[in-house]
Amino acid sequence: MANELLIDVGLTETRVALVEDDRLVHLDLERPERDSALGAIFLGRVRRIEKGLGAAYVDIGLSRDGFLGRDDLVEPGDKPIEQCLHEGETVLVQVVRDPVGEKGVKLTCQIALPGRFLSFCPYDAAVRVTKRIAQDAERMRLAAVMQSLMALADQTPLEVTARLQHEVSVRLQHRAGDRRSAKPVKRAPERRNGDERRRRMGCIVNANADGVSKEELFADLERLRARWIAIEDRRRLATESSNVPAELWREMGPVGRALRDYVGARLDRIRVNAAPGFAEARAWLFEHAPNYVARLERFDDPAGLFELFEIEADIAAALGRRIELPSGGAIVFGETEALTAIDVDSGRASSRGHAFEEQALKINLEAATAIARQLRLRGIGGIVVIDFLHMENAAYRAQTVNALREALKRDPAPHKVLGMSALGLVEMTRKRIGEPLATRLFDNCPTCDGDGRLPSLPSVLAELLRRTWREATSSPAGGKLEIACAPDVAALFDDELRSKLERQIGAVVQVKPEAGRRRESFSVGRLGR
């Protein structure tokens, strides 16, 4: 089955679709009015310390201050936040989550610069390898390679560069059959910033590094080191000029970001529909992955890239509450502020006894695969509770949980799946990174403010009548009362209802429909005698 990267470049929006096994699994989009700061690095200024939350609010130049928790500081130890930071202090931070609802961006001081095969961590000496690489032997190889490349990370990047370039040169000479001993490179004296020794640096090796040579890893590391040096230079200039807050580095655009994240052994083809996007993709591939240039295609079909590959239909399905399964079952999504609840529905399945257990297992296994794909596609993060179909067979329950874990292995977002309870509930967490897909494509309904519900007309009318009675009895009898309400509520006041109300309160009632009002919004006021 095909694994493709589809890049749709429009006048006002660029969309990137990752297709695995002919199914859409990830959608990224970028618009000028929705400028994401995810991954950007800022030199910010602490505006406020919240001791109760164990956090600080940092001004980074955006419309809202960023949230920096104590655990996101570099080596906070056991000290409270107020002993680690003080108001007015400058701090280097990176955005790890875009704004969600009324919350601003989430920040961290634990910087991680993403590359093609690894993320460079200047404030963390550890070398970690993602568990998404299945083979233990390959993870051990990558860890050993990167530990050798990072062995001098407590020295300056320039010194590390000289040593590593020499090591790679010797290795290449050996492969070419040149057995001559290489002349050792004289080490430069250690550079220090005053009396402060440079921190040890580390990295996180990602899934794209599976099977990659030491030379390719070294090249990626060199690019990231050079980027970090440039960031430090910008930080120094911003500090010296008191230009704080200041943006020091921002992620590349959607085309380059997609190629960096997804170009790998599993990718069969890259299709781009517009000349600027094609040129950008081609330039990136020539520099970073020349072996993949042949897989790049310019797409010129007037039918449209996403329409021809049925991506639009997959997007529409991902925005709905219900997803049908091949066996006749379905999964239903319900999202709240605290968590996302997913119900697995048996649908048309009507078997009983052992036959139902078999049918329930089949539906649950299909649901596990579909849920893993939908979580990634919808951008759902936080706590997720899944209500699978109830099964008495313990082996079937374990098989369902294992199927969910297996399906989530290709999800780049960190996640954790707990076991299944006696009620058939599976709890899991998935790291929230960017905005959910629905938030990026929809605005809240102005009528219901995103609740998805409208109060019924009878309930609104009953409350309005009670409010009118209270207003009438709180002041002298007689005169006129004006009721301002939505047009559909005003339409309920026929002659009979108005007459009954006027006799009850002893005053004339005037109903004024206002087109801009929400259904549950109304006002009652006295006009005079």
PyMOL commands that set and color helices and strands:
alter all, ss='L'
color gray80, all
select helices_A, chain A and resi 70-72+81-84+136-149+157-175+207-209+214-240+254-262+275-288+290-295+305-308+311-318+353-378+394-410+437-441+457-473+487-490+495-505
alter helices_A, ss='H'
color red, helices_A
select strands_A, chain A and resi 4-9+14-20+23-30+41-50+55-59+66-69+90-97+106-108+113-114+118-121+127-129+202-205+246-249+269-272+296-298+322-324+330-335+339-345+382-387+415-420+425-430+480-485+508-513+523-528
alter strands_A, ss='S'
color yellow, strands_A
deselect
rebuild
show_as cartoon
